[in-house]
């Protein structure tokens, strides 16, 4: 049976902490991401990107929604990873492992989408901290896939021949 890996869980904890710190920092373009940036009295700069125009409050709502969704998915994956340490039956359940990997990938992709959407508009310190969290979460994906039971079984599968 596959033992739980400590490094991906530790990296995921740091990633969640950095993403949460980045989301809570008041150093976004318009201040606080969840309150001030959602107001309509942000200066009305039109943002053109592939012939689409966003008002800054719309852009910040979409960005904050993607980032919050990603942070929630990563938090659920972190809780699932912690449960693997205490429940041995969970480690062998393929549905559990698949759910964990899918949520990890969805959360990280949601974070990357939010960061890329925001980066096309502005670049600030909170963006840097959140990107660092995204990179750590991406590393967790790679470690999870590399250390998964499917990859390990395929890599170390032994065959025996029957005597003829």
N, C-alpha and C positions, 0 to 999 in steps of 0.2 A: 504494500500500500504506500502511496506517495505521502511523504511527510510535508507539512506546511512549510513554506519558505518565509523566513523572517525579513529578508531584505526588501521584497516588494511591499510588504505591509508597512515597514518603516518608511520607505520612500513615499508610499501613498499617504501616510499620515502627514509627512512634511508637505506634500503637494496640496493636500486639503487645507493645511494651515496657511500656506502661501496664497492660495486662491482666495480663502476667506479673508485674509489680511488685505489682499488687493481689492476685494469687493467692498470692504468696510472702510478703506482709506478715503478721506475727503479730498484727494488730490486728482480727481478726474477733471476733465475739461470744464465741466459746469459745477464742480463741487462734489457733493455726496451723490453717489450713483443711483440710490433708490428713492431719494426725496427731491433734491434740488434739480437733478437732471431730468426728472419726469415732468417738471413744470413747463408751461408753454411760454414763459417769458424769457427763454434763452434767446440770445441774439439770432435773428433769422438769416443764417447763412444757408444758402442752398448747396447741397452736396451732390455733385454729379459723378456718377460711377456707372459706366456702361448704360448711359442714357436714362438712369433712374435718378430721381431727386428725392432726398429725404430731408425732412426738417430735423434739426438736431434732437428735439425731444423724442421724435419717432425712432431715430437711430439709437438713442440711448435706451429707450424702452426695449428695443429688439436686442441690443447688446446685453443689457442687464438680465433679460429673460434667458438668453442662451447661457450666460455665465452662471446664473443661479441654477438652471437645470443641470449643467455639468457638475457643479459643486454638490448638488443633492445626489446625483448618480454616484459620484466618487465616494460620498459619505456612506451610502448604502453598501458599496463594494467593500469599504473599510470595515464596516460592521460584519459583513459576511466573511471577510478574511479573518477577523478576530474570532468568529464563531468556529472556524475550522480548527483553531488551536485547542478548543475545549471539547468539541464533538467529533469523535473519530468516524462515526457513521456518515457524517456530512462529506468528508473528504472523498469517499468512494462514490457518492451520488453524482452521476454525470449531468443531471438536470441542474443541480446546484452549481456545479463548475461552469456549465454553459451559461447559466444566468449571470454568474459573476463576471465572466469574460465579456458577454454582450453588454452588460451595464457599464463595465470599465471602458469598452470601446466607445459606446454611445456618449458617456460622460466626457471623455477626453475629446471626442470630435465636436461635441457641443461647446466645450471650452475653446477649442481652437477656432471654431466658427465665430464665436463672440469676439475673441481677440482679434481675428483678422478683419472682422467688420469694423471694430473700433479703430484698429491701426490704420485703416485706409482713411480715416477721418482725422485722428489726433494721435499723438504719442506722448505719454507721460510716465511718471514713476510708478503709479499704480498698475499701469500696463506692463511695465517690466517685471514687477513682482508676480503678477498673474501669469505672465508668460513663463517665468521660472517654474511655477506650479504646474503649468501645462507640460513642460518638458519632463518634469519628474513623473507625471502621470503617464506620459508616452513611454518613458523607460519602464514603468511598471507593466505596461502592456507587453513590451518586448520580453521582459523577464517572465511574465506569466505564460506567454506562448512558448518560450524556450523551455521552461520547466514544467510544461503541462504533461500529463500522463500519456496523452496520445503521441506527442513528439518523443518522449523518453522511451515509450514502448516500441515505436517505429525505429528508433536509433539503436536500441539494444536488443532487438528481437532475435532470438536464437531459434534455429531450426534443427531438428534432429531427423536423421534419415532412418527409415526402417530397413532392416537387413532384407535383402532379396533372396 
